[in-house]
Amino acid sequence: MKKLENFVFWILQSKFRKAMIIILTIIAFFASLLMFPTKAVKARMLPGKSATTYSVYVDTPTGSSIEQTKKVTTCVTDILRKEKEILNMSTFYGQGIPLDYAGLVKGSAMKRTENVAEISVNLTPIHEREEPSFLMTSRLRPIIKSSCESIIPGTTIRMIEQPAGPPTLASIVLEVHGDNLKHIRKLSVEVANILANTKNLVDVDVMADDIYKKYKLIPDIEKIARSGLGIEQVNNILYLAFEGMAIATKNSANSSVQIPIFLVLSDKTKELSNQSADAIRSKLTSLNLMNKKGMMVPLTEVVNIVQVDSNPSIMHKDLERTINVTAETDNVSQVYPLLDAREKMMEYFKKDYNVETAPFSTYMFDLILTDKKTGEKFLLRWDGEMKVTLDTFRDLGAAFIAALVLIFFLLVIYYKSFALSGIILGGSFLSLIGVIVGHWVADQVTVNTFFLTATSLIGFIALMGISSRNSLLLIDFAMGLINEEGMEKKRAIAHASATRATPIFLTAIAIILGSALLASDPIFGGLGVALISGTVAAVFVSLLFVPVLMDNASALVKGKEEQ
């Protein structure tokens, strides 16, 4: 290590060379930070997870029949059957699939209408196929949407992946809050259109029932009484004509309870020629009831056909009316499409509303809209995996700051010097250069986007202790040479760097080899890359940058007891 000692001593002998080391380090630090706004390194909560299953949600317009839903679903399954990596599929009409990890918070259990269907897709084992499940859904999504959504206009088809982290309603959720239900429905549609036109956002959906025209069959009580019929008699034949009903029971030796016998008309008989009052009236004309005098009474004589608006479901959150608009990201971070969409919304809504941003301390991305004409206030609140990502990075950032403060005060207590404590802390913080650059390199050599994730930040926080240890070794050794052996300051620093380089290198190699196993993991790869690249940066910072700062610290000569 004599060459390293001479090299460090050579640097310390020149103010210009020392200044160059400091300037180059600062440039490297800020250049690495610029990789975030330039999107050279992208941040995300967790990367995509390759699973052995995913789901396809089919939502035809509210009020669609089960036959219409089947047409769209059949189109989807026909496309999926061509995929050799798909083992089997299960289709559920008018309901959600048995609850899985993804469906727990997506409302699958509440689906009980004819306009919905869900397809559960099972894939071959992960190690037997090259294409991850999240890339398969990304590839199939445009094919399925372009081929099948046009069958029934207004249909929405969504590809639902198993989440890599906490289950959320969607990658991006925008809650539209307000007291005026009609107005927030209008706002939610406008918001959905903006999200649909935002790059890298797919599967945009408004979680609200469409308001459509429907027909109610209302028995005319007065006419029923005059015709010698009964209300129950009329209701029964209406149920029989459109739904079916139990008309008797059967006893069985194999069952402890009576088995109902269900009578229902054939599907062809129940079908209407079109969606109009005349079609319903024509259907009722073929149905007659016998009154108490044995006379046949047409059903149309005692039933009124009334056109009404449908009753949509009303959703609440925190005792406020709300409508959720959801969107998924196409294998990208949620943050960048959010910022793009938010900017478009602020520009779009400022024509009719006074747009305000929410206080930074609470929900910094939320928008408050005030109608210029009526003065009504509406809130656009961001949620979903995006919010989990921001909350996680915020909490990890707070943990990182807390670690910095704790390390700094412990060092001040030990050395009784703010200068030496600052040197150690600064050297530790600069390992961030390696973490960011390491993620950029990993992104260049991998097929999929390599994100800086929550596990990456955990690795960076762990590096603080390792980097601090390297600087402590140098400072303690140099102080001993200066204060106890009387060695000249620059030579002592150079000798300390060369002497302690071996344990620093051995520690770094142990960390790199131990973290190499994590680097290939789809979830904890960020942690492995952060530890490997951050450790490499910490070694260079400890052996080159920290000695330069030590040479300018007077406390190094005086010793910790004299402070």
Beta strands, then each sheet from edge to edge (+ up, - down):
strand 1: 53-59
strand 2: 86-93
strand 3: 116-123
strand 4: 156-161
strand 5: 172-177
strand 6: 201-207
strand 7: 213-219
strand 8: 245-250
strand 9: 259-263
strand 10: 288-290
strand 11: 296-298
strand 12: 303-309
strand 13: 316-317
strand 14: 320-329
strand 15: 353-357
strand 16: 367-371
strand 17: 377-383
sheet 1: 2+ 3- 1+ 4-
sheet 2: 6+ 14- 5+ 17- 16+ 15-
sheet 3: 6+ 14- 13+
sheet 4: 7+ 12-
sheet 5: 8+ 9-
sheet 6: 10+ 11-
end
